[in-house]
Amino acid sequence: MGCRDVLARTSVKEVMRPCFPFVSSRDLVTHARALMRSNGLRTLPVVDGGRLEGILTSREIMRLTSTRSNLLVRGIMLPIQFMATSVDSLLDLSREMIRVEASDVPVVQNRVDRTLIEMVGFGDILRKLRGPVRLTLPGREIMTRNVITCTPEDEIPVVWDAMENTTCSGLPVVRFNKRKHRRDVTGMITRSDIIRSGVTRLEEESDKGRFRSPPRVKSLMRTPAITATPDMFVSEAIEAMLDRDIDRLPVLSRNGLIGIVSRSDVIRVVCGE
């Protein structure tokens, strides 16, 4: 049985997990910000009376300044773009997650009453693929080749803007090796790293709208980066991402950085997208 068959025969109920912390539409945004920071979350369900009413993402949080600290969640939450039920197949769910670029999805009792019961994400789907079938496709066949990168000296607001403009949730941190004429990966920086750092107000807390002393990537990046080779099997990439709890692996050859493999890349190829 292939990986696609595994997903087609598995329901969301078999892999869903207890819900993230969630917020009410009447909560202060500062409360939501604190939850995201302490848990390293990028998404929070907005729930009123047990009913899913919307989604709050790190994008909305990061655009705020402390001058709006009394703002309520309902003022910035997003409408529900996509939700799953426990009886949906993982294959259908995976394809829809790829389509809407969602890494985590709320699971509701049904789509009419929208009672929130659990959450499901790419990690839960990959854990289902761990073991049943060995994916021997090499990483170079599924990797993204045009990699958006940053340097240790880049300012965090600039990096955040790059993530926003490209929908990338993490970037390899590189230095150019002049002797070998290649880009060497020195670390990684992700949305979660930025959120956990407490640098959640990327707009200046002054009338000028700029940081007085912008934090730089080198102060937040994680080193060393966990990487892959072009010949690493997709199954091995899945193991590395799950074992290290990371979402992506820079792909390195003797010529330096040549690509990146993400959880969504793996899900996409398994689904035949």
Helices and strands as residue ranges (DSSP letters): H 3-8, G 12-14, H 29-39, E 43-48, E 51-57, H 58-62, G 66-68, G 73-75, E 84-85, H 90-100, E 104-108, E 116-121, H 122-129, G 139-141, H 156-166, E 170-177, E 182-190, H 191-197, G 217-219, H 234-244, E 248-253, E 256-262, H 263-271
